[in-house]
Amino acid sequence: MDASKPAIDANEAATEATGATLHSYTAPGNGHGLFEHDKFYDIKVNGVWLVDWLKDLTTGDPPPDVHCDNCNP
């Protein structure tokens, strides 16, 4: 696990501790970002395609959070 993943997890926990609802999808790679990838439609983490997760987030019940386990690209 790289150094930024614990920071991402801590920020999410701190935000949710305030009572805010936060939905998250943490992609693999050094920056864990979603939109810097050239292959937006190819991002899949733990069996969940990013495009499907986003569709569910915007059109259905909010999906569970998705976080990379093996975060190497």
QUIBEL-V425134 format. One line per field, one symbol per residue. psi: psi as a letter, one per 40 degrees, with the letter a starting at -180 (. if undefined). burial: b if it has 16 or more other C-alpha atoms within 10 Angstrom, else e. A space follows every 50 residues. Layout:
BEGIN
psi = ???
burial = ???
END
This chain:
BEGIN
psi = hidddddddddddddddeeihhhihhiiideeideehegdeehhhfehhd dddddddeeaihiiihhhdgeh.
burial = eeeebeeeeeebeeeeeeeeeeebbbbbbeebebeeeeeeeebbbeeebb eebeeeeeeeeebeebbbeebee
END
